Each structure stands twice: as structure tokens, then as C-alpha cells.
Amino acid sequence: MTENEEFIYESIFNQVRMGFLSIDDIKDNIMEEIEDNEFEDEISEEWAFEKIDQEYQKLLTESKQWKSPTDTERLINAFDELCDQNIIALHNAGYTTSDGEYEVVEVERELRENDVTSDGYCFYHEQDLARAVDPENPSLYIAFQKVDNSDDAVTISVGKKVAEVLRNNGFEVKWEETAKRKIEIPGFKWQHIYDEEARDLQDYGEVIDRMTE
């Protein structure tokens, strides 16, 4: 593959493996990416679609060997438990940490409209997820904090709660109990296939419903 093909292939690999988008949506995204980068003369639609279909078939084949509960299923359970304990826990919240913080503030605003104030939040974003689908050395980083908070002791108490729930769901946790570092789940393997009938992990309305019941 050329350098540009490798760049597009990595995007294909990540989008298929993350499982948040349908194959049709991924095809639209990839064609847009090719156009935005002005790769049309070098990378054809046929090449891109073939790679997307190949990666999806590989993932389907691999999924037959997955052992339940997968790391992803255990993480979903952990995040549900955190919501039940008044901690906002968001899946795939934007592309960067600042995107995730924006999503959290939006959820917090809606909670407060329902007379609920969260005790903190945690999330991972798309760049974190890219590490978790890496076949070589997968891991997942989880950001945490409390909205409108600048007290490190409060931040650390949120981190401890998140780490405790993750450990209770069978995860190894690497974290120095500092406000400055994210929590790492080393060896975390993201195993998830898009299914339009399944729960939408990015439906943050569900988080709000869960926390206001």
C-alpha cells in the first residue's frame, strides 16, 4: 500500500472495529475522507469499499471466537453501574478529551433541569478507542472529573469510585490515584460489532433517564 492508502486503511480498520457505524455510513465517511484529502486520483471507491467489506468479514469471523462477557460487555456493565451511583459515564464521547468534556456538560445541564446534580463523570473518546482496537498493544484510557470542580481531592475521589467499579467488573486498573492522570485499563480489547437493532451506546438520553429515575 502507498502511504495515502495506509492512512485511509487505518481509518477503515478503526471505524469497522469500533462498531458504532453501519457499513453504509463508514463507506460514506471514507469517501468523504478521500475527497477531503484529495486522494481521488490515487484511491478508488472500488478499492476503499473492497477494504471495508474485507475488514467487516474478518471481524465477523473473529467474533465467532469471542468469549462472553467480552471486555466491551463488562465495560458497558461498569458504566451502567456508575450511572446508577450518580456518576455520568459516557461511551465514545467525541474525538478528543475536550469533546468529551463538552458532552458531559450537556448531560449535566439536562440532569440539573431534572433536579439531579451528578457526583462526577467519566468517559473515553474516539482516540482512546483507537488504542483499544489496536491488535498489537490494546488498552483503554478513561477520563474522570466532576463538573465545575477544581479541587484535586474531589477529582481523586471520583477516580477512586470509577476505578473501584472497573475492578469489580474484572478489569486490571493502572492509576496512581492522581488528579492529573487518566485511568488506564491495560490489555483492554474492544470487541463490538455494529447492530442497528442493538442498544445505541452513544444515546446519552439513556444516561439521563437512568440517572433521573
N, C-alpha and C positions, 0 to 999 in steps of 0.2 A: 504493500500500500504506500501511496505517497504521503507526505506529511499532512496534507489537507484531508486526504481520505481518512487517515488515522484520527484526526481531530473530529471529523463527523462520526466516525465509527464509535469513538468513545462516548459521544453524546447518545448515539443509538443504544449502545450497550447499557448505559446508565438509565435511560428512560424506560427501556423494556424491563430491566431488572428491578427498578423501583416499584413498578406495578401500580402507579397512580393514574396512568392514562391509557385509554384504549389504543389499539394498534392504529386505527384511523387517525386519532389525534397525534400520535407520535409521527406518523407519515407527514401530516400537515406541518408539524413543528420542524421536522428535519428539512423539508423542502424550503421552509422559511429561513432556516439557519444557513442552508446552502446559498440561497439568494442574498441574504444579508451579508455574507462573507464574500460574495461574488465568485463562488466556486462553480457556477453553472457550466462553464466551458470544460471543466475538468471532471465534475462528478454528476453523473446522470441520475435521473429519477429511478430508472431501472436498477442501477447499482444500489442506490440507497434503499429502495423497497425490498430488494433481494436480501440485503444485510439485515433489515428489520425482521423480515419473515424468518430468516435463519436463526437469529438470536431468540426470537419468540419460541420457535420449535425446540431449541436447545433448552430453554427454561422449562418448557412443558415436560420434556424428557427428564430433566433433573428433578423436577418437583415430585415425580413418582417415587423418588428415594428419600424425600424429606420425612423426618420423624416428628410427629406431633406430640407435644406442642413445640413449634418452631420458636426460635428466638423472637421473631416478629410477633407471634401469637402471645408469648409471655410478656413482651413489651406493651402490647395493647392492653393486656390484663393489668399490668402495673400502672399504666396511665389512667385506666378506669378507676383503679383503687385510689390513686392520688386525687382525682376529681371528687371521689366520694369523701375524701379527707380535706376538702376545700382548697386543694392545690390545682390551679389551672394547668393542664398537661396537654400540649398540642403536638400533633404529628405533622411532620413535613411543613413547618411554618416558614414559608418564604424561601429565599435563596441564601440569605446571609443572616447573621445574628441580629442586625438592626431590623431586617424584615420581620423576624420572629418576634422581636420586642414590640413592633407595631401591631402585629396580630394579637398579641397578649393584651395590649392596652385596649384594643377594640372589644375583646371579650370581657375584660374587667369593666369597661364602661357599661356594657349591657347587663352584667351581673349587678352593678350598683343601681341601675334602673329598676332592678327587681329586689332591691334592698339586701343584696348579698355583697360582702367585700371578701375577696379571696385572702388566704393566708400566705400566698406565694404562687409562683408559677415555674414551669419547666417546659422545655421544647427541644427538638432537634430540627435543623433546616436541611435544605436540599444538598448543600455542600457536605454536611455531616453524613447524609445518606449515601453520597457518592463513595465515602470511605467504607461504609458498611456493605456495599455491593462489590468492593474490590476483592477479587478472588485471592490475591497474594497475602494481604495482611489486614483483614477486616477489623473494624472497631466502630463504635458509635459514641459520639460526644453529646452530652446533654447539658444545655444551658439552664441556669436557675437564678431566681431573684424574687423579690417582692415588688409590686408596682409602687412607685412613689417612695422608695426606700433608699437611704444612703448609709444605713447602719450595718457595718460588716457582721456584727453578731446576729442580726436578724437574717441576713443573707445566708450565713453559715447554718443557721437553724433550719432554713428551707432546704438547703443542700443535704443536711443530715436526714431530713424526712424523706427526700427523694431517694437518697442512697439506701436507706432502710427498706423502702418498698421494693426497690430494684433487687436488693439482696434476698428479700423474702420471696421474690419470684425466680430465684435460682441464678441470678447474674453475679459474676465477679465484678467488683467495682474498684476502680483506681481513682482515688481522690485524696488530696492532702488536707481536707477539711479547711480549705481557704476560700475566701470570697472571690478571689481573682481567677481561679481555675475552674474550667468545666469538669463535670463528672465524666469519666471515660468508662465504657464497657468494653474491655479488650476482647478480641475474638468474636465480637458480635457479628453474626451472619444474617443479613436481611434476606428473608425468603418470603416473597409475596408475588402473587400473580393478579393482574387486573381482572376484576369480575364486576360487570355493571349491576349485577343483582346483589352483590355483597355490600356490606356497610362501607360508607364513604368516610374514611379516617380523617379527611380534611373538612368534614362538616362540623364546624366549630359551634354551630347552633346546638348540636347534640351535647357538646361540653356544657354549654349554658343551661340546657334543660336538665342535665344530670346534676348540676351544682345548685339549681334553684328548686329542685323537687322538695 
